[in-house]
C-alpha cells in the first residue's frame, strides 16, 4: 500500500524512513535506516484521558495535531537527521480513531508529496505482528500471532508478509479493554491494565475464582465482557472493609482468568495450523504473568515464542517504520492513493509485489 510521486519502488540509495503513528492516544515518530531503527519518540496522552476514564477521540485528535510536529523536530535534533535526509515516509492508515489517524496520515502524505518520495500507508495490526523484529530474536513466517491490546484480541495465522488468516478473535471486549474496565471497578485510574497487574502481584492466588469465558468451547473464539460482569458481582458481594482488603486478590483472579484463556486459545491455534512458533504482540503482551505462562507452556511444548521488547508493545512508530521497510525491501508495488480506513480487515492486505 504505497502512495508516491513517480519514484522507484525499491530503495536505490541509503535509506532514512520517517514513520508516524497517531491511531489512538499515543503520538509517535521514528526514523529507520538500512541498519534498523535510528531513533524513536512517543508522547502518551494517558494522563489527559485518565480524568474521563477512557480515550476521548476529539481530544486525542487535537493533541496529535498539536504535538506531532514538535515531536518530529525533537527526533530530528536528537538523531542528527533532517527532512533533507528522508527517502521515504510512512504513517498508520488504519484501523483506529478517524480523526486521530488523519493527523499523521495527512502530514506524512504532504511531506512525501513535497519531497517527491514514497509514502507508505501501514496497517496498524500488521505493524504489531512484525514488531518482534525490533528485538534480538525475530521470527520469520509462518507463525501464529496473538495480537492482544486495548482495541484488539485476535489470533492470526501469518503465512507471509501480507498473507493472513484470522483463526479466532474476541466477540466483544478486547483483553486490554477488559483490563482497563476491571481496574476502574477495583478503584484504579485509567489506563488501569498495568496498575491492575501490579496489584495482582500482591494478591493471594485462588482466594477468588472467576469464570474462564468460552474455554470449554471448541475453537479459538474469545469473550471477556462477561468476565468483567462476574468481577462486578464478586465486588458487590463483599462488604466495604473486606472489599478494600481483597482488591489485590480480585485483581489476581481477574488476571489469572484472562491469561489462562489467552494461553489455551493460542496453543489451540498452533495445533490447528501446525505451527511451532508464536508471536505475542500488542499492549497486553507486556503483561508479566502472560509472558510467564506462555513461555512456560511453550517450553513444555517445544514451541518458540517471541515477544517484542516492552517499549514496542504499546502503539509506537518504530513498528510502523519496520513493516514499511519490510514491504519496501520486498518490492511493494505503489498504489495511486492510500485512504485512511478506520476499519480495515487484516486479511484484505496483499503481499508485496501485488495489488490489493
C-alpha positions as CSV (number, residue, x, y, z in Angstrom):
1,X,0.0,0.0,0.0
2,X,2.1,2.9,-1.2
3,X,1.4,6.5,-2.5
4,X,4.3,8.0,-4.3
5,X,5.3,10.6,-7.0
6,X,7.0,8.8,-9.8
7,X,9.9,7.4,-7.8
8,X,11.4,3.9,-7.8
9,X,9.6,1.5,-5.5
10,X,12.8,-0.1,-4.3
11,X,15.4,2.0,-2.5
12,X,18.4,3.0,-4.6
13,X,20.3,4.9,-2.0
14,X,20.9,5.0,1.7
15,X,17.5,4.8,3.3
16,X,16.2,7.1,6.0
17,X,12.5,6.4,6.5
18,X,10.3,8.6,8.8
19,X,7.3,6.8,10.3
20,X,4.4,8.5,12.1
21,X,1.7,6.9,14.4
22,X,-1.4,8.7,15.7
23,X,-4.1,5.9,15.6
24,X,-5.3,6.4,19.2
25,X,-3.8,8.1,22.2
26,X,0.0,7.9,21.6
27,X,1.7,10.4,19.3
28,X,4.8,8.8,17.9
29,X,7.6,9.2,15.4
30,X,10.5,7.1,14.4
31,X,13.5,7.1,11.9
32,X,14.6,3.8,10.3
33,X,17.6,3.0,8.1
34,X,19.2,0.1,6.4
35,X,20.8,-1.0,9.7
36,X,17.5,-0.8,11.6
37,X,16.0,1.7,14.0
38,X,17.8,5.0,14.2
39,X,15.6,6.5,16.9
40,X,12.0,6.9,18.1
41,X,9.9,9.1,20.3
42,X,6.5,8.5,21.9
43,X,4.3,11.0,23.7
44,X,1.4,9.5,25.6
45,X,-1.9,11.1,26.3
46,X,-2.8,8.8,29.1
47,X,-2.8,11.5,31.8
48,X,-5.0,13.7,29.6
49,X,-7.7,11.0,29.2
50,X,-7.5,9.5,32.7
51,X,-9.9,12.0,34.1
52,X,-12.6,10.7,31.7
53,X,-12.0,7.0,32.3
54,X,-11.2,6.4,28.6
55,X,-10.0,7.9,25.4
56,X,-12.0,10.9,24.2
57,X,-11.5,10.9,20.3
58,X,-11.8,14.6,19.7
59,X,-9.2,15.4,22.5
60,X,-6.9,12.8,21.1
61,X,-7.0,14.3,17.6
62,X,-6.3,17.8,18.9
63,X,-3.4,16.7,21.0
64,X,-1.9,14.8,18.0
65,X,-2.2,17.9,15.8
66,X,-0.5,20.0,18.5
67,X,2.2,17.5,19.4
68,X,3.3,15.7,16.2
69,X,5.5,18.4,14.6
70,X,7.4,19.3,17.8
71,X,7.9,15.5,18.4
72,X,9.4,15.1,14.8
73,X,11.6,18.1,15.4
74,X,12.9,16.6,18.6
75,X,13.6,13.3,16.9
76,X,15.5,15.0,14.1
77,X,17.5,17.1,16.6
78,X,18.4,14.1,18.8
79,X,19.4,11.9,15.9
80,X,21.2,14.5,13.8
81,X,18.8,13.8,10.9
82,X,16.7,16.2,8.9
83,X,14.0,16.4,6.3
84,X,16.6,16.6,3.5
85,X,17.8,13.1,4.5
86,X,14.5,11.4,4.1
87,X,14.0,8.8,1.3
88,X,10.5,7.6,2.4
89,X,7.7,8.4,4.8
90,X,5.2,6.0,6.4
91,X,2.2,6.5,8.6
92,X,-0.6,4.4,10.1
93,X,-3.5,4.4,7.7
94,X,-5.8,2.3,9.9
95,X,-7.5,0.8,11.8
96,X,-8.0,3.4,14.5
97,X,-9.9,6.6,15.5
98,X,-10.7,8.5,12.3
99,X,-9.7,12.0,13.5
100,X,-6.5,10.7,15.1
101,X,-5.5,8.7,12.1
102,X,-5.8,11.7,9.7
103,X,-3.2,13.7,11.7
104,X,-0.2,11.5,10.9
105,X,-1.6,10.4,7.6
106,X,-2.1,13.9,6.2
107,X,1.2,15.1,7.4
108,X,3.0,12.0,6.1
109,X,1.4,12.3,2.6
110,X,2.1,16.0,2.4
111,X,5.7,15.6,3.4
112,X,6.2,12.7,0.9
113,X,4.5,14.7,-1.9
114,X,6.6,17.8,-1.2
115,X,9.8,15.8,-1.2
116,X,8.9,13.5,-4.1
117,X,9.5,10.3,-2.1
118,X,7.4,7.2,-1.4
119,X,4.6,7.3,1.2
120,X,3.6,4.0,2.9
121,X,0.1,3.7,4.4
122,X,0.6,1.0,7.0
123,X,-1.9,-1.4,8.7
124,X,-1.6,-0.9,12.4
125,X,-2.1,-4.6,13.3
126,X,0.4,-5.8,10.6
127,X,2.9,-3.5,12.3
128,X,2.2,-5.0,15.7
129,X,2.6,-8.5,14.3
130,X,6.1,-7.8,13.0
131,X,7.1,-5.7,16.0
132,X,9.1,-8.7,17.3
133,X,11.5,-7.9,14.5
134,X,12.6,-4.8,16.6
135,X,14.0,-7.2,19.2
136,X,17.0,-9.6,19.2
137,X,15.0,-12.7,18.2
138,X,12.7,-12.1,15.3
139,X,10.6,-14.9,13.8
140,X,10.1,-15.3,10.1
141,X,6.7,-16.6,8.8
142,X,4.9,-18.9,9.0
143,X,3.8,-18.4,12.7
144,X,0.7,-17.7,14.8
145,X,0.3,-14.2,16.1
146,X,-1.6,-13.4,19.3
147,X,-2.5,-9.7,18.9
148,X,-3.7,-8.6,22.3
149,X,-4.3,-4.9,23.1
150,X,-6.8,-2.4,24.3
151,X,-8.7,-2.5,21.0
152,X,-7.9,-5.9,19.5
153,X,-7.6,-9.5,20.6
154,X,-7.1,-11.8,17.6
155,X,-5.2,-15.0,16.7
156,X,-3.8,-14.7,13.2
157,X,-2.1,-17.3,11.1
158,X,0.7,-15.4,9.4
159,X,1.7,-17.3,6.3
160,X,3.9,-14.5,4.9
161,X,4.2,-10.7,5.0
162,X,0.7,-9.6,3.7
163,X,-0.9,-13.0,3.9
164,X,-3.0,-13.5,6.9
165,X,-5.8,-15.8,8.1
166,X,-7.9,-15.0,11.1
167,X,-8.1,-18.0,13.4
168,X,-10.1,-16.5,16.3
169,X,-11.0,-13.2,18.0
170,X,-12.9,-11.8,20.9
171,X,-16.6,-11.4,20.3
172,X,-16.9,-8.3,22.5
173,X,-14.3,-6.6,24.7
174,X,-10.6,-6.9,23.8
175,X,-8.5,-8.2,26.6
176,X,-6.8,-4.8,27.2
177,X,-10.2,-3.1,27.3
178,X,-11.4,-5.7,29.9
179,X,-8.3,-5.0,32.0
180,X,-8.9,-1.2,31.9
181,X,-12.6,-1.6,32.8
182,X,-11.8,-4.1,35.6
183,X,-9.2,-1.7,37.0
184,X,-11.9,1.1,37.2
185,X,-14.2,-1.3,39.1
186,X,-11.5,-2.1,41.6
187,X,-10.8,1.6,42.1
188,X,-7.7,2.2,39.9
189,X,-7.4,5.1,37.5
190,X,-7.4,4.8,33.6
191,X,-5.4,3.3,31.9
192,X,-5.5,0.7,34.6
193,X,-4.2,-2.5,32.9
194,X,-0.6,-2.1,34.2
195,X,-1.8,-1.0,37.6
196,X,-4.2,-3.9,37.9
197,X,-1.3,-6.3,37.0
198,X,0.9,-4.7,39.6
199,X,-1.9,-5.0,42.2
200,X,-2.5,-8.6,41.2
201,X,1.1,-9.4,42.2
202,X,0.1,-8.6,45.8
203,X,-3.0,-10.9,45.7
204,X,-3.4,-14.4,47.0
205,X,-3.9,-16.8,44.1
206,X,-7.0,-18.9,44.3
207,X,-8.8,-16.9,47.0
208,X,-11.4,-15.9,44.3
209,X,-12.1,-17.8,41.1
210,X,-13.7,-16.1,38.2
211,X,-15.1,-17.7,35.0
212,X,-12.8,-18.7,32.1
213,X,-15.1,-17.5,29.2
214,X,-15.5,-19.9,26.3
215,X,-12.7,-22.1,27.5
216,X,-14.9,-25.1,27.3
217,X,-16.0,-24.4,23.8
218,X,-14.1,-25.6,20.7
219,X,-12.2,-23.3,18.5
220,X,-10.3,-20.0,19.2
221,X,-13.1,-17.5,19.7
222,X,-13.0,-15.5,22.9
223,X,-15.2,-13.2,25.1
224,X,-14.3,-11.0,28.0
225,X,-17.3,-8.8,28.7
226,X,-19.0,-11.5,30.9
227,X,-15.8,-11.8,33.0
228,X,-15.9,-8.1,33.8
229,X,-19.6,-8.6,35.0
230,X,-18.5,-11.5,37.1
231,X,-15.9,-9.3,38.8
232,X,-18.6,-6.6,39.4
233,X,-20.8,-9.2,41.2
234,X,-17.9,-10.5,43.2
235,X,-17.1,-7.0,44.4
236,X,-20.8,-6.3,45.3
237,X,-20.9,-9.5,47.4
238,X,-18.2,-8.1,49.7
239,X,-18.9,-5.5,52.4
240,X,-16.8,-2.4,52.0
241,X,-14.0,-3.0,54.5
242,X,-13.5,-6.5,53.1
243,X,-13.8,-5.3,49.6
244,X,-10.9,-2.9,50.1
245,X,-8.7,-5.6,51.7
246,X,-9.4,-8.1,48.9
247,X,-8.8,-5.8,45.9
248,X,-5.5,-7.4,45.2
249,X,-7.0,-10.9,45.4
250,X,-9.7,-10.0,43.0
251,X,-7.2,-8.4,40.6
252,X,-5.1,-11.6,40.8
253,X,-8.2,-13.7,40.0
254,X,-9.2,-11.5,37.1
255,X,-5.7,-11.5,35.5
256,X,-5.5,-15.3,36.0
257,X,-8.7,-15.8,34.1
258,X,-7.7,-13.7,31.1
259,X,-4.2,-15.2,31.0
260,X,-5.5,-18.8,31.1
261,X,-7.9,-18.1,28.2
262,X,-5.2,-16.4,26.1
263,X,-2.7,-19.2,26.6
264,X,-5.1,-22.0,25.9
265,X,-6.6,-20.4,22.8
266,X,-3.1,-19.5,21.5
267,X,-2.0,-23.2,21.7
268,X,-5.2,-24.3,20.1
269,X,-4.4,-22.0,17.2
270,X,-0.9,-23.5,17.0
271,X,-2.4,-27.0,16.9
272,X,-4.9,-26.0,14.2
273,X,-2.2,-24.5,11.9
274,X,0.6,-26.9,12.7
275,X,2.9,-24.0,13.5
276,X,5.6,-24.3,16.1
277,X,6.2,-20.6,16.5
278,X,4.1,-18.0,18.3
279,X,4.5,-14.2,18.3
280,X,2.7,-12.2,21.0
281,X,2.2,-8.5,20.4
282,X,0.2,-5.5,21.4
283,X,0.0,-3.6,24.7
284,X,-1.1,-6.6,26.8
285,X,1.9,-8.6,25.6
286,X,3.9,-6.6,28.1
287,X,1.9,-8.3,30.9
288,X,4.4,-10.2,33.0
289,X,2.0,-13.0,34.0
290,X,1.0,-13.6,30.4
291,X,4.7,-13.8,29.4
292,X,5.5,-16.2,32.1
293,X,2.6,-18.5,31.4
294,X,3.1,-18.5,27.6
295,X,6.9,-19.1,28.0
296,X,6.3,-22.0,30.4
297,X,3.8,-23.6,28.1
298,X,6.0,-23.0,25.0
299,X,9.0,-24.6,26.7
300,X,6.9,-27.7,27.7
301,X,5.5,-27.9,24.2
302,X,8.7,-27.3,22.2
303,X,7.2,-24.2,20.7
304,X,9.2,-21.0,20.1
305,X,7.6,-17.9,21.5
306,X,8.7,-14.3,20.8
307,X,7.6,-11.0,22.5
308,X,8.5,-7.5,21.3
309,X,10.7,-5.5,23.6
310,X,8.4,-3.9,26.2
311,X,9.0,-0.4,24.8
312,X,7.5,-1.6,21.5
313,X,4.4,-3.4,22.9
314,X,2.1,-0.4,23.0
315,X,1.5,1.8,20.0
316,X,4.7,3.2,18.5
317,X,6.1,4.5,15.3
318,X,9.1,2.1,15.3
319,X,6.9,-0.8,14.4
320,X,5.3,1.3,11.6
321,X,8.8,2.0,10.2
322,X,9.9,-1.6,10.5
323,X,7.0,-3.1,8.5
324,X,7.2,-0.2,5.9
325,X,10.8,-1.1,5.4
326,X,9.9,-4.8,5.1
327,X,7.4,-4.1,2.4
328,X,9.6,-1.7,0.6
329,X,12.5,-4.1,0.6
330,X,10.2,-6.9,-0.6
331,X,9.3,-4.9,-3.7
332,X,6.0,-3.3,-2.7
333,X,4.2,-2.0,-5.8
334,X,3.0,1.5,-5.4
335,X,-0.7,2.4,-5.4
336,X,-2.2,5.7,-6.6
337,X,-3.6,6.6,-3.2
338,X,-3.9,5.2,0.4
339,X,-7.1,6.2,2.1
340,X,-7.5,6.3,5.9
341,X,-9.5,3.2,7.0
342,X,-10.9,3.2,10.5
343,X,-12.0,-0.4,9.9
344,X,-9.5,-2.5,7.8
345,X,-9.7,-6.3,7.9
346,X,-6.2,-7.7,8.2
347,X,-6.9,-10.5,5.7
348,X,-7.7,-7.9,3.0
349,X,-4.0,-6.9,2.7
350,X,-1.9,-8.1,-0.2
351,X,1.6,-9.4,-0.3
352,X,4.4,-7.1,-1.5
353,X,4.6,-7.1,-5.3
354,X,0.9,-7.5,-5.8
355,X,-2.1,-5.1,-5.9
356,X,-4.8,-5.4,-3.2
